[in-house]
Structures are given as structure tokens and as C-alpha cells.
Amino acid sequence: MTSTDGGHTQSTGSDIARSLELLWGEGERPTRGPKPGLTLDRIVTEAVRLADAEGLTAVSMRRLSTELGTGTMSLYRYVPGKGELLDLMLDRVYTPAPDAGPPSGGWREAVEAYARETLVLYRAHPWLLQVNQARPVLGPGSIGGLELTLSGIKSMGLTDPELIGVVVMVEGYVTGVARTQVQEMEAVKKSGLTDEAFWQAQSPTLARIMSSGRYPHLAGLSDDAFGSHFDHFEFGLQRLLDGLDVLVARREAAESNPPEA
């Protein structure tokens, strides 16, 4: 089951054991009365498609049964509820491509690839930002993705907790950027105003306020300070990588010059 709190949908009532059975292929077949052509894979595929198109709130067992052309009770023979279905949806979208492998190059290229691919993932599936993933039920897709990431950054020479920390740090950074981008797209869609039109509507008032002398630092910014041409995501990503570079270099230096006993 899921509940909505402050615009964020949380997985709150899934049967962990049942989700694991379904995720790892140990419980795909219904106990009775299967409808020809209806499979767990098809149900999850349709649920993801519906969430991508209309948002997570559109995904219900009743709506899925309509889209799939079957009775609602038929779905429950494959998946017990929306909580377990959400676990399956998450694992599906986190599954690496069949031909995916660590990027050529070193750990920096691996971190860059992970960050960019994660941003693309959130833009393709904006409903992910509504899900509380603090305690995920791990399936082959999410575990496969983490294994792939770790294989690319293992050469950093960090401790295991630090390697996981790198993944958490990058994920947190990308999630913040993705949330802003998705919200911008939603604002344009709901208001019908482009970003340019939105700021033009405020321009006369802002110009008057800036000329008052009350905000000298803001008033002194160049005309391109808030320009859309500046890639904030790339700027932040490179600074994050620069910081990791310093840490890795420090560890390499410490290994090369161990303290004398």
C-alpha cells in the first residue's frame, strides 16, 4: 500500500517477503485462474508506463486492470497490492541495460557516468522523486545497478563505507538537481508560461526593487548571472569530482609514504 504525505508517496505496507519472491522470480505464477497473455512482467511494464505518463497517483489496481483489459481480481493473483507493485516498478526502472558495463577510463569517468545516467533516469521517470526510497526492497535491478557502479569506482582506493558514501553523495546531488528540473517542467505545463515569460512578468517590479539600493550585491550581478546557458548541473558535478580527486590523491600519498613505526 502507499500513502501520500505532503506530495510525497511513500511505500508503507508492502509485504517484504512477498516482494522479494516476486523480484527474484520465486513467485511469478498466480495460484489459480491465470488469464492468458497476462504476466507479472506485463503488469509492471504497464504500471511504469502509466506512472511515466500521468504520475504515480494514476497507478491503481483498478486503472491497471482497465488498461490491461482484465478484471481487477486477476491482477491480485499476480501481485498482492500496490505496495508490492511499487517495489517491482522501482526495481524495473533501476535495472541496467543488458549491454551496460563500466565506462572506459578511471573512477572519475565512472562517477560522471553514474551521475548523468541517474539524472536521465529521473527525467524519464519523474514519479521516482515522489517515492520514499530510504528503505528499498532490493531486487536484481537495483543490486545489478549498484554492482555496476561499484565496479567502476573501486579503483578509488577508499574504504568500503567511503565507497558507499560516494554513491550516496552523488545520488543526493543528482536528486536535488533532478527535483528542480522536474518542478520547472511541471510549472511550465501547469501554468502555460515559459520561464522567459514568467520572469518577464516580474521584471518591472524587480528592476524597481534592485534600483532602491537595498540589495547591492544582487543589483551588482551581471546580466547573465541567471542565464539559462550556464550548466549548473555540470558545474556542481565537476566540483564534486574535484573534491573526490583531492581525497583520492591524499590516500594514494599516504599509501606511498606510510608513517614510520
Disulfide bonds with the S-S distance in Angstrom:
none
